[in-house]
């Protein structure tokens, strides 16, 4: 399953909301029998990169439309 367009309003940040949303998405993906989650974010989004790494995601080669895009970084987590 590909995770797309996660966003938390600035006043809701640093409260664990993004981690909870991501965990719920992963649980949903497992219920649907997906074996992994993949996603893309920008290199200029260090908070997002930190969230994904903290949540157990590993960097992978850029996939599909992100292949060759220098400002993109892709991750996956095996569920």
KELUM-178638 format. One record per residue (C-alpha): x, y, z. Coordinates in pm, whole numbers, m for minus. Example, Ala and Ser with C-alpha at 12.3 -4.5 7.8 and 13.67 -1.06 7.14 Angstrom:
<pts>
   east  north     up
   1230   m450    780
   1367   m106    714
</pts>
This chain:
<pts>
   east  north     up
      0      0      0
    127    349    m81
     83    619    183
      7    956     23
    m35   1315    142
     m8   1301    519
    m42   1642    683
    m92   1775   1035
   m183   2138   1092
     99   2337   1254
    m93   2379   1581
   m131   2001   1605
    234   1913   1553
    468   1763   1814
    177   1589   1983
    217   1244   1828
    m74   1287   1588
    124   1198   1274
    261    885   1441
    m90    777   1539
   m228    841   1189
     59    646   1034
     11    356   1277
   m361    342   1191
   m283    340    819
    m38     54    873
   m298   m140   1074
   m552    m86    797
   m301   m203    537
   m243   m521    740
   m619   m581    762
   m629   m558    383
   m345   m816    363
    m77   m580    233
    276   m696    313
    435   m350    314
    376     23    302
    572    249     69
    585    625     49
    767    925    m93
    860   1255     66
   1085   1546    m21
   1444   1588     90
   1345   1933    217
   1102   1776    466
   1332   1660    749
   1042   1631    997
    864   1385    768
   1183   1188    709
   1239   1171   1086
    882   1051   1144
    916    771    891
   1255    660   1020
   1130    669   1381
    833    459   1269
   1054    184   1126
   1064    281    759
   1378    209    558
   1495    416    264
   1455    242    m72
   1543    341   m429
   1299    592   m575
   1015    407   m746
    771    470  m1031
    720    841  m1100
    986    931   m839
   1269    744  m1014
   1536    995  m1107
   1377   1279   m907
   1662   1432   m708
   1444   1599   m443
   1248   1282   m361
   1330   1014   m109
   1130    690    m84
   1074    457    211
    913    122    286
    808    m68    593
    745   m439    592
    429   m505    791
</pts>
